[in-house]
Amino acid sequence: MAKSLRNWLIQHASVKSITVTVLVLTLFVNEYLVYWVQSSRWPVFPEVDRKKEMVVLLVSDPQLQGIQDEPGFPVGMVARWDVDRYLSKTFQLAYSYSQPDIVVFLGDLMDEGSKASPDEYQSYFTRFNSIFHSAKNSKVIYIPGDNDIGGEGRDFKTFKKVSRFENHFGNVSGVVNTRFIDILKLDISLHTDVPRGTEEKLKEYKSKMNSPFRIIISHETMLPKLKVYIYPIIKEIKPQLLFSGHWHKSMHFVCDSCLSDNADTSHWPVHRRELSDIDDYMYMDLTNSQGIQELMIPTCSYRMGVTDIGYGVALINKEKTVRYTVLWLPRRYDVLYAYIYIGIFLLIFYIFGRLCLPKLLYSSVKRPYYKYR
């Protein structure tokens, strides 16, 4: 048996065939099997009563890579192709898993949206729609981030940037009425005093909100900010739940008395919990009329420099309860490093194997036979 195997190897094995076999197996594992294994670890999707519940798929900070800040050809082109492909694959898996009623994009849709030329912006928009094309089968809500319209550091927000975003993705702020939930899209800086005119806008938004279940979505997280900036907003709208992104992390903020009539501008009893280890659906009771909770959704792009990335899934019940989890995604950098290591190994194998492998296999079979007397 062993001898016949050696003979087969001598006849069929070659450095080229072994190299090709390893490459094919590597591609299969890294580009298909890894995604299947990771998605199989997601919690079992619970039974949903679509009459009483809505499924929301939350996408934060995809930040499509641009042209200006990326290396030149061909590195930049390959990098953009790889991250686009990764986002497309993982989003399709998350969408098929959840079959959402609503898909919410929580800002920073593009990495260079704020500073892109008109032609660049149009190309980014085309790529975005190609990557997240499945979302069109659900109700889609977009809000901008600082990378889309400016507003962080010296990248100032301007009317032109806001108008360009609205021409492509809809209003940056406003109310979305959907069945038993009213969703307020809020684009406002939360680092300074509430801008002039905000009170009138909030009253206008409130007049359009008829549902007892209210949600605010914002790119920037809200509850960790100073109370003096946040309280005027939540006091007027009285939401039960907030969705945010920006930090690229998965976190849960709870405040049991943030909607109470408290004149103390410094007291803000917000408790935070990291959700980097969440592996099943967590249950949230939002029936406390004085309380408010916020879910921060992690980035879904491996280019953001964090290891824990994913999509959020929220099952929202009209009785003011929520089941929530994060669909964690494969760590793409580990795969890319694996390509490098395997490539180096195959290069060494190819150089030395062509010279040594046939001789070793041949000598293992054609050993001299000596007959001792």
Secondary structure by P-SEA (a helix, b strand, c coil): caaaaaaaaaacccaaaaaaaaaaaaaaaaccaaaaaaaaacccccccccccbbbbbbbccccccccccccccaaaaaaaaaaaaaaaaaaaaaaaaccccbbbbccccccccccccaaaaaaaaaaaaaaaccccccbbbbbbccccccccccccccaaaaaaaaacccccbbbbbcccbbbbbcccccccccccaaaaaaaaaaaaccccbbbbbbccccccccccccaaaaaaacccbbbbccccccbbbbbcccccccccccccbbbbbbccccccbbbbbcccccbbbbbbbccccccccccccbbbbbbcccccbbbbbbbcccaaaaaaaaaaaaaaaaaaaaaaaaccaaaaaaaacccbbbbcc
